[in-house]
Amino acid sequence: MSWQEEDLGEGKKGLIRTFEFADFKEAWSFMGEVAELAESHQHHPNWTNVYNRVTIVLSTHDADGAITEKDIALAEAIDALDA
């Protein structure tokens, strides 16, 4: 998995990955697919989009910002989209 563990501050951890696409339209389409996955997993990412890049941060807020199985499962599902 190409996700990196990152310190989010205040003792919180997250998984982060940046995806790069050919253009904004492809990035937006990917975000729509991730939104559907997030709903099905009932786990929602923090993310940013700048033109052709989408950066996703996964952290389980109700676990005090720890990385949990929910984060890992969603990261793996997102990776499968990018395969």
C-alpha positions in Angstrom: 0.0 0.0 0.0 1.4 3.4 -0.8 -0.3 5.2 2.1 1.9 6.9 4.6 1.2 7.2 8.3 1.2 10.9 9.3 1.1 12.7 12.6 -2.0 15.0 12.4 -1.1 16.8 15.6 -2.6 16.6 19.1 -1.6 12.9 19.3 -3.7 12.0 16.3 -2.5 9.8 13.4 -3.8 9.3 9.9 -3.1 7.6 6.6 -2.4 9.9 3.8 -2.0 9.5 0.0 -2.0 11.8 -2.9 -3.4 10.6 -6.3 -2.5 12.4 -9.5 -4.6 12.3 -12.7 -4.4 13.6 -16.2 -6.7 16.5 -15.5 -9.4 18.0 -13.2 -12.2 15.9 -14.8 -10.4 12.6 -14.0 -9.7 13.8 -10.5 -13.3 14.7 -9.9 -14.5 11.4 -11.3 -12.2 9.6 -8.9 -13.6 11.7 -6.0 -17.1 10.6 -6.9 -16.0 6.9 -6.8 -14.3 7.4 -3.5 -17.5 9.1 -2.1 -19.5 6.0 -3.0 -17.0 3.8 -1.3 -16.9 6.0 1.8 -20.7 5.8 2.0 -20.6 2.0 1.7 -17.9 1.8 4.4 -19.7 4.4 6.5 -16.3 6.0 6.9 -15.6 9.4 5.4 -12.2 10.9 4.5 -10.8 14.3 4.8 -9.5 15.4 1.4 -8.4 18.2 -0.8 -8.4 18.6 -4.5 -6.2 20.9 -6.5 -6.7 20.6 -10.3 -5.4 17.1 -11.1 -4.4 16.0 -7.5 -6.5 14.5 -4.8 -5.0 14.1 -1.3 -6.9 11.9 1.1 -6.4 11.6 4.8 -8.0 8.7 6.7 -8.3 8.8 10.5 -11.0 7.4 12.8 -12.3 10.4 14.7 -14.4 8.4 17.2 -11.2 6.5 18.1 -9.4 9.7 19.2 -7.7 10.1 15.8 -6.1 6.7 15.8 -5.6 4.6 12.7 -8.1 1.7 12.8 -9.2 -1.2 10.7 -11.8 1.2 9.2 -9.0 3.3 7.8 -7.1 0.4 6.5 -10.1 -1.2 4.8 -11.1 2.0 3.1 -7.5 2.7 2.0 -7.4 -0.8 0.4 -10.8 -0.2 -1.3 -9.5 3.1 -2.7 -6.3 1.5 -3.9 -8.4 -1.1 -5.8 -10.1 1.9 -7.7 -6.6 3.1 -8.7 -5.4 -0.3 -9.8 
